[in-house]
């Protein structure tokens, strides 16, 4: 663990996070957020999704910029490979959420990070989505995340960072727990 007189800077403003936690404890209705994305079909299996606005803290909010994401399937699926596959975005979301959490927890615990690298993979049997076997699940049959972390901490402290990040990760929760999804056509 980092010594009290050593300044730790992992780029996370823990004071602001703790202030937000205190404020939302006192006003829990402000903690209700709605995240949004829109997606437009381009051609074939190629689409473009954008993210800009969301609702939180009792009002509409916006990112500093509009973010765009190209999605497609690889040529081995008779597609044009103009973007990452949607399931790869799921893996990116999980790895990013866990990694951001590790940085925040490390900052709060006074642990200086030097490097954090996640390698993530998900296995999938395509017989389900291709309609070959209706008993085969369409999604991942498992996801494995491996971390290589270099920090001013013991191996047990690093494992605790990862465990706390996993405990608080919204994306980990979305993937590992059922989420009601409603699909409508207007």
ROMI-122441 format. One line per field, with one value per residue (C-alpha): residue number from 1; chain; x, y, z. Coordinates in Angstrom, 1 decimal. Example, Ala and Ser with C-alpha at 12.3 -4.5 7.8 and 13.67 -1.06 7.14 Angstrom:
<recs>
loke = [1:2]
seza = [A:A]
east = [12.3:13.7]
north = [-4.5:-1.1]
up = [7.8:7.1]
</recs>
This chain:
<recs>
loke = [1:2:3:4:5:6:7:8:9:10:11:12:13:14:15:16:17:18:19:20:21:22:23:24:25:26:27:28:29:30:31:32:33:34:35:36:37:38:39:40:41:42:43:44:45:46:47:48:49:50:51:52:53:54:55:56:57:58:59:60:61:62:63:64:65:66:67:68:69:70:71:72:73:74:75:76:77:78:79:80:81:82:83:84:85:86:87:88:89:90:91:92:93:94:95:96:97:98:99:100:101:102:103:104:105:106:107:108:109:110:111:112:113:114:115:116:117:118:119:120:121:122:123:124:125:126:127:128:129:130:131:132:133:134:135:136:137:138:139:140:141:142:143:144:145:146:147:148:149:150:151:152:153:154:155:156:157:158:159:160:161:162:163:164:165:166:167:168:169:170:171:172:173:174:175:176:177:178:179:180:181:182:183:184:185:186]
seza = [A:A:A:A:A:A:A:A:A:A:A:A:A:A:A:A:A:A:A:A:A:A:A:A:A:A:A:A:A:A:A:A:A:A:A:A:A:A:A:A:A:A:A:A:A:A:A:A:A:A:A:A:A:A:A:A:A:A:A:A:A:A:A:A:A:A:A:A:A:A:A:A:A:A:A:A:A:A:A:A:A:A:A:A:A:A:A:A:A:A:A:A:A:A:A:A:A:A:A:A:A:A:A:A:A:A:A:A:A:A:A:A:A:A:A:A:A:A:A:A:A:A:A:A:A:A:A:A:A:A:A:A:A:A:A:A:A:A:A:A:A:A:A:A:A:A:A:A:A:A:A:A:A:A:A:A:A:A:A:A:A:A:A:A:A:A:A:A:A:A:A:A:A:A:A:A:A:A:A:A:A:A:A:A:A:A]
east = [0.0:1.2:2.5:0.5:3.1:3.3:1.0:-1.0:-2.3:-4.2:-6.2:-9.3:-10.9:-11.9:-12.9:-15.5:-16.7:-17.1:-18.9:-21.3:-21.9:-22.7:-25.0:-26.9:-27.3:-29.1:-31.1:-31.6:-34.1:-31.1:-29.4:-31.9:-30.1:-31.3:-28.6:-29.3:-27.9:-29.3:-28.5:-29.0:-28.6:-26.1:-26.1:-25.9:-25.0:-23.2:-24.8:-23.7:-24.6:-24.3:-24.3:-24.7:-27.5:-28.6:-30.8:-29.4:-29.3:-32.9:-32.3:-31.1:-27.4:-25.0:-21.5:-18.9:-19.1:-21.2:-19.6:-20.0:-19.5:-19.4:-20.7:-20.6:-19.6:-16.4:-16.0:-16.3:-20.0:-20.4:-20.3:-18.0:-16.1:-16.6:-16.7:-16.4:-19.2:-21.9:-20.7:-17.2:-18.7:-20.1:-16.6:-15.2:-17.9:-17.1:-13.3:-13.6:-16.0:-13.9:-10.6:-12.1:-13.2:-9.8:-8.3:-10.9:-10.5:-6.7:-6.9:-9.2:-7.0:-3.8:-2.3:-0.3:-0.9:1.8:0.0:-3.3:-4.1:-7.2:-7.5:-11.1:-12.6:-16.1:-16.9:-19.9:-21.3:-22.8:-25.2:-27.7:-27.7:-27.6:-30.7:-28.8:-29.6:-32.4:-31.0:-27.8:-27.7:-27.4:-25.0:-21.7:-21.3:-18.7:-16.5:-13.0:-11.2:-7.5:-5.6:-2.0:-1.5:1.7:1.2:2.7:0.8:1.0:-0.6:-3.4:-4.1:-4.2:-6.7:-8.8:-8.8:-10.1:-12.7:-14.1:-14.2:-16.2:-18.5:-19.3:-19.3:-22.6:-21.6:-20.6:-24.0:-25.8:-24.0:-24.3:-27.9:-31.1:-32.2:-35.7:-35.5:-38.6:-38.5:-41.1:-41.8:-43.3]
north = [0.0:3.5:5.5:8.4:11.0:9.7:11.4:8.9:10.0:7.6:10.3:9.8:12.6:10.6:13.7:14.5:10.9:10.9:14.2:12.8:9.8:12.0:14.3:11.3:9.7:12.9:13.1:9.6:10.7:12.4:9.0:7.8:7.9:6.9:6.1:6.3:5.2:5.4:3.1:3.5:0.8:1.5:-1.5:-5.3:-5.9:-2.6:0.0:3.2:3.9:7.2:8.3:11.9:12.7:11.0:11.9:12.2:14.4:15.3:16.8:16.1:15.9:15.7:14.4:17.0:15.4:13.0:9.5:7.2:3.5:1.4:-2.1:-4.9:-8.5:-10.0:-11.3:-14.9:-14.0:-12.8:-9.2:-6.3:-6.0:-2.2:-2.3:-4.4:-6.9:-6.1:-8.9:-7.4:-4.1:-6.0:-7.3:-3.7:-2.4:-5.0:-4.5:-0.7:-0.7:-3.0:-1.2:2.2:0.8:-0.5:3.0:4.6:2.0:2.2:6.0:5.8:3.2:5.2:2.7:4.0:2.2:1.9:-0.2:-2.1:-4.3:-6.5:-9.3:-10.5:-13.2:-14.7:-18.1:-18.6:-21.5:-20.0:-22.9:-21.0:-17.6:-19.4:-21.5:-24.8:-25.9:-24.2:-25.7:-23.8:-20.4:-17.4:-15.5:-16.2:-19.5:-17.8:-14.7:-14.7:-11.5:-11.6:-8.7:-7.8:-5.0:-3.3:-1.2:-0.2:-2.9:-6.5:-9.3:-9.5:-5.8:-6.0:-8.9:-6.8:-3.9:-6.1:-7.7:-4.3:-3.1:-6.2:-5.7:-2.1:-2.6:-1.7:-3.6:-6.7:-6.6:-6.1:-9.2:-11.5:-10.7:-10.8:-7.4:-6.8:-5.7:-4.4:-4.1:-2.0:-1.2:2.3]
up = [0.0:-0.8:2.2:3.5:2.5:-1.1:-3.6:-5.7:-9.1:-11.2:-12.8:-10.7:-8.7:-5.6:-3.7:-6.4:-6.4:-2.6:-2.8:-5.4:-3.2:-0.3:-2.4:-3.9:-0.4:0.6:-2.6:-3.9:-6.6:-8.3:-8.6:-11.2:-14.6:-18.0:-20.5:-24.3:-27.6:-31.1:-34.0:-37.7:-40.3:-43.1:-45.3:-44.9:-41.3:-40.9:-38.6:-36.8:-33.2:-31.4:-27.8:-26.7:-24.2:-21.0:-18.1:-14.6:-11.5:-12.2:-15.7:-19.2:-19.5:-22.5:-23.1:-24.3:-27.7:-29.7:-29.8:-32.8:-33.0:-36.2:-35.9:-38.5:-38.8:-40.2:-43.8:-42.6:-41.9:-45.5:-44.2:-45.0:-41.7:-41.3:-37.5:-34.4:-33.9:-31.3:-29.1:-29.2:-27.9:-25.0:-24.2:-24.6:-22.2:-19.6:-19.8:-19.8:-16.8:-14.7:-15.6:-14.8:-11.5:-10.7:-11.3:-9.0:-6.2:-6.4:-6.1:-3.1:-1.4:-2.1:-4.5:-7.4:-10.7:-13.3:-15.8:-16.1:-19.0:-19.4:-21.9:-22.3:-24.4:-24.7:-26.2:-28.4:-30.4:-33.6:-34.0:-31.9:-33.8:-37.2:-36.3:-36.7:-33.1:-31.1:-27.9:-28.2:-26.5:-28.8:-26.5:-24.8:-23.1:-20.8:-20.5:-19.1:-18.1:-17.3:-15.7:-15.7:-13.2:-12.2:-9.0:-5.8:-4.0:-2.8:-4.9:-2.4:-2.5:-6.3:-6.1:-3.7:-6.2:-8.9:-6.6:-5.5:-9.1:-10.1:-7.1:-8.2:-12.0:-13.7:-16.9:-14.9:-13.3:-16.6:-18.0:-15.0:-13.9:-15.9:-17.2:-18.5:-22.2:-24.0:-27.8:-29.6:-33.2:-33.9]
</recs>
